[in-house]
Amino acid sequence: MSIIASAAIRAEGFTPPGPGDFNLPPVGYTQETAPTFGFLGETMYAGVTKPMLLLALSVVLVFAFLYSSIRQRAMVPSRFQFIGEASYSFVRNGLARDIIGSHDFMRFVPYLVALFFFILFNNLFGMVPGIQFPTFSRVGIAYSLAILSWLVYNGVGIKRHGFVNYVKLQTVPGGVSGAILLLLIPLEFFSNIIVRPVTLALRLFANMFAGHMLLILFALGGEYLLFETELPTMLAGPLSWVMFLLVSTLELLVMALQAYVFVLLTAMYISSALVEEH
């Protein structure tokens, strides 16, 4: 993999993909003609971008998928109904009930089910011809979703315990006393309150960004090596496309896994916010 990438980068005239390939201009504009504005010293595009449209499209697709899978409710389910029911049961029982507990889990099932399919559909956009852009490869979108989960689990914790008791539960380890608390309380506060949404977002963003970057590199690099270079360099072109297919297969697994991990951690954070002792 590194040999092909190095050869492509060294090849004269080839421009390797970079973070700029993810900064798409508004729909209907090019990077040169798009309206811009300044924000915190950075130049930002003004208008509706492709990731915005994909977010809206994913909401429609998730609703259509879930509604269609339960519309008939046949005793002998069709294949589509079976997939929908099995997916729902996986999140409901395997994540919500098993992690949050049978007493509290049902009120969080709608959020966790919607969260799982929302992330999955947006991730899979990266493999759909004509779209080929995983929405969460934009870090701002990943952070927005992580902040939403942060508000949910902190909100339910504060509602159950009260603000002061909730902060105490999250920052003061049970069974620990004395001067060591001067060290542990700031660490627990930083870990449980501050860091969680950051790591939740970065894990999703980094996997989608890196995976799509590899796909772009192997696809465009293979094309360049095959059609723009001479022997023996051009022989690396087909090999680059083989790597593209292999990475695509791995990326499909990663896309589903990241949706699972995000919902798993959200359920764990909700569970920790509801428990009576840290």
C-alpha positions in Angstrom: 0.0 0.0 0.0 2.8 2.5 1.0 4.8 1.6 -2.1 1.9 2.4 -4.4 1.1 5.6 -2.6 4.8 6.7 -2.7 5.0 5.9 -6.4 1.9 7.9 -7.1 3.1 10.9 -5.1 6.5 10.9 -6.7 5.0 10.6 -10.2 5.3 13.9 -12.0 2.0 15.7 -12.5 0.0 13.7 -10.0 -1.7 15.7 -7.2 -2.4 13.4 -4.2 -5.7 13.9 -2.4 -5.8 16.0 0.7 -8.1 17.6 3.3 -9.1 20.2 0.7 -11.0 17.4 -1.3 -13.5 17.3 1.6 -14.1 21.0 1.7 -16.8 21.1 -1.0 -18.2 24.3 -2.4 -22.0 25.0 -2.3 -24.1 23.1 -4.8 -24.1 24.9 -8.1 -20.7 26.7 -7.5 -17.1 25.9 -8.1 -14.4 26.7 -5.5 -13.5 29.9 -7.5 -17.1 31.2 -7.9 -18.6 30.2 -4.5 -19.6 33.0 -2.1 -17.5 33.0 1.1 -17.4 34.7 4.5 -14.8 35.0 7.2 -15.2 33.0 10.5 -12.5 32.9 13.2 -9.9 33.9 10.7 -10.9 31.2 8.3 -12.6 31.5 4.9 -15.9 29.6 4.8 -18.3 28.9 2.0 -21.8 30.3 2.1 -24.7 28.2 0.7 -26.1 24.7 0.7 -23.3 22.1 0.4 -23.4 18.4 -0.6 -23.0 17.2 3.1 -26.1 19.3 4.0 -28.1 17.6 1.3 -26.9 14.2 2.3 -27.9 14.8 5.9 -31.4 15.7 4.8 -31.5 12.7 2.4 -30.4 10.3 5.1 -33.3 11.5 7.3 -35.8 10.7 4.5 -34.1 7.3 3.8 -34.1 6.3 7.5 -37.8 7.1 7.9 -38.7 5.4 4.6 -36.7 2.2 5.6 -38.2 1.9 9.1 -41.7 2.8 8.0 -41.7 0.4 5.1 -40.3 -2.4 7.2 -43.2 -2.3 9.6 -46.0 -1.1 7.3 -47.5 -4.5 6.6 -46.6 -6.3 9.9 -47.2 -9.8 8.4 -47.1 -12.8 10.6 -44.7 -14.4 8.1 -42.4 -11.4 7.5 -41.0 -10.6 4.1 -37.3 -10.3 3.6 -37.5 -6.5 3.9 -39.6 -6.7 7.1 -37.2 -9.3 8.5 -34.2 -7.0 8.0 -36.0 -4.1 9.6 -37.2 -6.0 12.6 -33.8 -7.7 13.1 -32.0 -4.4 12.9 -34.4 -2.8 15.4 -34.2 -5.8 17.8 -30.4 -5.6 17.6 -30.3 -2.0 18.8 -33.2 -2.4 21.2 -32.1 -5.6 22.9 -28.4 -5.8 22.2 -27.5 -2.2 23.0 -30.3 -0.4 24.8 -31.7 -3.1 27.1 -28.4 -4.9 27.8 -26.4 -1.8 28.6 -29.0 0.7 30.1 -31.0 -1.9 31.9 -34.6 -3.3 31.6 -36.0 -0.6 33.9 -35.0 2.5 31.9 -34.0 1.4 28.4 -37.3 1.8 26.5 -37.5 5.6 26.6 -34.0 5.7 24.9 -34.8 3.1 22.2 -36.2 5.6 19.7 -33.1 7.9 20.0 -30.6 5.0 19.8 -32.4 3.3 16.8 -32.6 6.6 14.9 -29.0 7.4 15.8 -27.7 4.0 14.6 -29.5 4.2 11.2 -28.7 7.9 10.7 -24.9 7.2 11.2 -25.0 4.0 9.1 -26.8 5.6 6.1 -24.5 8.7 6.2 -21.5 6.5 6.3 -22.7 4.3 3.5 -23.1 7.3 1.2 -19.3 7.0 0.8 -19.8 3.8 -1.2 -22.8 4.9 -3.3 -21.8 5.7 -7.0 -22.7 9.3 -7.8 -22.6 10.3 -4.1 -19.3 8.8 -2.8 -19.0 11.1 0.2 -19.3 9.9 3.8 -21.0 12.8 5.6 -19.2 12.3 8.9 -15.8 12.9 7.1 -16.6 16.5 8.0 -15.5 17.0 11.6 -18.1 19.6 12.3 -21.0 17.2 11.6 -19.5 14.5 13.8 -19.1 17.0 16.6 -22.7 18.2 16.3 -23.9 14.6 16.7 -21.6 14.0 19.6 -22.8 17.1 21.3 -26.4 15.9 20.9 -25.6 12.7 22.7 -23.7 14.6 25.3 -26.8 16.7 26.0 -29.0 13.6 26.2 -26.9 11.6 28.7 -26.0 14.6 30.9 -29.6 15.8 30.7 -31.1 12.5 32.0 -28.4 12.3 34.7 -29.2 15.8 36.0 -32.9 15.1 35.8 -32.6 12.0 37.9 -29.9 13.1 40.5 -30.1 16.9 40.4 -27.2 19.0 39.1 -25.0 18.9 42.2 -25.4 15.2 42.9 -24.9 14.3 39.2 -21.6 16.2 39.1 -20.6 14.6 42.3 -21.4 11.1 40.9 -19.4 11.8 37.8 -16.3 13.3 39.4 -15.9 11.6 42.9 -15.0 7.9 42.7 -16.8 5.8 45.2 -14.9 4.5 48.2 -12.1 7.0 47.8 -11.3 9.7 50.3 -8.4 11.9 51.5 -5.9 14.0 49.6 -6.0 11.8 46.5 -9.3 13.3 45.6 -7.5 16.6 44.8 -6.0 14.7 41.9 -8.8 12.4 41.0 -11.7 14.9 40.9 -10.2 17.1 38.2 -9.2 14.0 36.2 -12.7 12.5 36.5 -14.4 15.7 35.5 -12.1 16.1 32.5 -12.6 12.5 31.5 -16.3 12.1 32.1 -17.7 15.5 31.3 -15.2 17.2 28.8 -13.4 14.4 26.9 -16.3 12.1 26.1 -18.0 14.1 23.3 -14.6 14.9 21.8 -13.5 11.2 21.6 -17.0 10.2 20.4 -16.8 12.6 17.5 -13.1 12.1 16.6 -13.4 8.3 16.4 -16.3 8.6 13.9 -14.7 11.4 11.9 -11.2 10.0 11.7 -12.3 6.6 10.5 -14.6 8.1 7.8 -12.0 10.7 6.7 -9.0 8.3 6.6 -11.0 5.5 4.8 -12.3 7.9 2.1 -8.9 9.4 1.7 -7.4 6.0 0.9 -10.2 5.2 -1.6 -9.5 8.5 -3.4 -5.8 7.8 -3.4 -6.1 4.3 -4.8 -8.7 5.2 -7.4 -7.1 8.3 -8.8 -3.6 7.0 -8.3 -4.4 3.9 -10.3 -5.9 5.9 -13.1 -2.8 8.2 -13.3 -0.3 5.3 -13.1 -2.1 3.3 -15.8 -2.8 6.1 -18.3 -0.3 8.8 -17.6 3.0 6.9 -17.0 5.1 4.5 -18.9 6.5 1.0 -18.2 7.3 -0.3 -15.6 5.5 2.3 -13.5 2.2 1.8 -15.2 2.1 -1.8 -14.0 1.3 -0.4 -10.5 -2.0 1.0 -11.8 -4.0 -2.2 -11.8 -2.5 -3.2 -8.5 -3.7 0.2 -7.1 -7.3 -0.6 -8.3 -7.1 -4.0 -6.6 -6.2 -2.3 -3.4 -9.1 0.1 -4.0 -11.5 -2.9 -4.1 -9.9 -4.5 -1.0 -10.1 -1.2 1.0 -13.7 -0.7 -0.1 -14.6 -4.1 1.4 -12.8 -3.2 4.6 -14.4 0.3 4.6 -17.9 -1.2 4.5 -17.1 -3.1 7.6 -15.7 0.0 9.3 -18.8 2.1 8.3 -21.1 -0.4 10.0 -18.8 -0.8 13.0 -18.5 2.9 13.6 -22.3 3.3 13.7 -22.4 0.4 16.2 -19.6 1.9 18.4 -21.1 5.3 18.5 -24.5 4.0 19.7 -22.8 1.5 22.0 -20.8 4.3 23.8 -23.9 6.6 23.9 -25.8 3.8 25.6 -22.9 3.3 28.1 -22.8 7.0 28.9 -26.6 7.1 29.4 -26.2 4.1 31.7 -23.5 5.7 33.7 -25.5 8.9 34.1 -28.5 6.9 35.5 -26.6 4.7 38.1 -26.7 5.7 41.7 -23.0 5.2 42.4 -20.0 6.1 40.2 
